[in-house]
């Protein structure tokens, strides 16, 4: 017989299990992407943006899924940015935030005919 009411400790346990599973999945996803980034020599900027499909999937689930699955869409969208950051930190562990911003700035400069 299904219960409609859960106690506070059961809800707290469900939330902690859900967040733990999503954190483990986020870590594994970022580790696989960081491994591919090292093998294929992706730039740090690409490592940061590689988790965009995860965010698109989350937005899709949020808007087009039924009410029970909208929370999964919110969690996937929130994890997309964290997965990109974690992937970059795993692929380039010695890179500081200032070095990353400089590499992004250099990648957005227009090409020049003559060097400075």
C-alpha positions in Angstrom: 0.0 0.0 0.0 1.7 3.3 -1.1 2.0 6.1 1.4 1.2 9.6 0.4 3.0 11.1 3.4 6.7 10.8 4.2 8.3 11.7 7.5 11.0 14.4 7.6 13.8 11.9 8.0 12.6 9.9 5.0 12.5 13.1 2.9 15.9 14.1 4.1 17.3 10.7 3.2 15.8 10.8 -0.2 17.2 14.3 -0.9 20.7 13.3 0.3 20.7 10.1 -1.8 19.5 12.0 -4.9 22.2 14.7 -4.5 24.9 12.1 -3.8 24.0 10.1 -6.9 24.0 13.3 -9.0 27.4 14.3 -7.5 28.9 11.0 -8.3 27.5 11.1 -11.8 28.9 14.6 -12.3 32.3 13.5 -11.1 32.4 10.5 -13.5 31.1 12.6 -16.4 33.7 15.3 -15.8 36.5 12.6 -15.4 35.6 11.0 -18.8 35.5 14.4 -20.5 38.8 15.4 -18.9 40.4 12.1 -20.1 39.2 12.9 -23.6 40.4 16.5 -23.3 43.9 15.3 -22.5 43.9 12.7 -25.3 42.6 15.0 -28.0 44.4 18.1 -26.6 41.4 20.3 -26.2 41.8 23.9 -25.2 40.8 24.9 -21.6 38.0 26.9 -23.1 36.6 23.9 -24.9 36.8 21.9 -21.7 34.8 24.6 -20.0 32.1 24.5 -22.7 32.0 20.8 -23.4 29.2 20.1 -20.9 26.7 22.3 -22.8 24.8 19.3 -24.1 24.1 18.3 -20.5 22.6 21.8 -19.9 20.5 21.6 -23.1 19.2 18.2 -22.0 18.3 19.7 -18.6 16.4 22.6 -20.2 14.6 20.2 -22.5 13.5 18.1 -19.6 12.5 21.1 -17.6 10.2 22.4 -20.3 8.9 19.3 -22.0 8.8 16.6 -19.2 5.9 15.9 -16.9 5.8 17.5 -13.5 7.7 14.6 -11.8 10.7 14.9 -14.0 11.1 18.7 -14.1 13.4 18.5 -11.0 15.8 16.3 -12.9 16.0 19.0 -15.6 16.8 21.6 -13.0 19.6 19.5 -11.5 21.1 18.7 -15.0 21.1 22.3 -15.9 22.8 23.3 -12.7 25.3 20.5 -13.2 26.3 21.6 -16.7 28.3 24.6 -15.5 29.9 22.7 -12.6 30.8 19.8 -15.0 32.6 22.2 -17.3 34.6 23.7 -14.5 35.4 20.3 -13.0 36.5 19.0 -16.4 38.9 21.9 -16.9 40.3 21.5 -13.4 40.9 17.8 -14.0 42.4 18.3 -17.5 44.6 21.3 -16.5 45.2 20.9 -12.8 48.0 23.5 -12.6 46.2 26.3 -14.5 45.0 29.2 -12.4 41.9 31.2 -13.1 44.0 34.2 -14.4 45.7 31.9 -16.9 42.4 30.6 -18.0 41.0 34.1 -18.5 44.1 35.1 -20.5 43.7 32.0 -22.8 40.0 32.9 -23.4 40.9 36.5 -24.1 43.6 35.3 -26.6 41.3 33.0 -28.3 38.8 35.8 -29.0 41.3 38.2 -30.5 40.9 38.6 -34.3 43.8 37.2 -36.4 46.5 39.7 -37.4 48.5 39.9 -40.6 51.6 41.3 -38.9 52.7 40.4 -35.4 52.9 43.2 -32.8 
